[in-house]
Amino acid sequence: MPVSPVRLNHAVLFVTDLDRAERFYIQVFGMEVAAREPRANATFLRLPRSGNHHDLGLFGVGPGAAPKVAGGVGLYHLAWQLDTIEELAEARRTLTEAGAYRGQSSHGATKSIYGADPDGNEFELMWMLPRQHWGEYENAAPVEPLELEAELARWSGVATAGRITVSNSDGDNQ
């Protein structure tokens, strides 16, 4: 019988400079520190709207670590879902200002902006069309140019990430 996870809960990255990586994810993604583990030279970060203990773990391995090899075996990128197309446009501005913007594309059902952290770990910030509009993209994932201004005009105000549930200290969902 196959294992049947619900979703990816968190990702963990090795980074050369833990403090630099932590600053990047706090400044660019608005993450907050959930925990630090100095014995492991690690920081665990949480997204502001997340219900997870942590969404991203960072382990500092030092400047002598071998650099990431583009196109090599291993993780290609992480994808973070945004709730609205406006958030995607804002993400492009933020990444550009941070010097982390790498490009953008449309995959039919999803619209994506790409970036990289200071160690070259790539990530995708994406917005998903409402399910009822997937149409021909239900079983396809093209790579096409993203016309973000046109997508903003068409999808402004449409939230698609679903209700985000965060538990309070009493364990009740908000």
C-alpha positions, 0 to 999 in steps of 0.5 A: 500500500502506498504512503499517502501524505496530505501535503509537503509540510516543510523543506530544509536547506543547507546554506553557507552562511546561516545568518545571511540566509535567515535575513534573506527569508525574513526580509523577502518572505516575511518569515519569522523565526520559530526556533533556533538550534545553535548546536546544529547551527540551524534556524527554523522559520515560519510563514506568517499565515502558516499553521506549521511549526516551521515551513523552512529549516536552514542548516549552516554548513559554512563557506567551504561547502561545495557550491550548488550545481545548476542542473545537477541531481538534487532539488531544483526548486521550492514552490510557495503558493500565494493567495492572489495574483496581486500578491504575485505581482508584489512578489516580483517587485520584492524579488527585483528589489532584493536582487533575487528575481530570476524570471517568470512563466505561465504553466497554464493553471499556475502563474509563476515568478522565480528567484534564488536565495543568496546560496543559489537555492531556487524557488518559485512563488506561484498563484493558481487559477480557480480550479473551475478554470483549469480547463485544458490545463487540468492535465498539462503543464506548459511553460509559456511567457507570463503576461502578468499585467493581463493576468492582473486585469483578469484575476484581480481580487480572486483568492485561490489558496483556500482558507488558511487555518492557524491555531491559537494557543488554546488549540482552537482554529481561527 
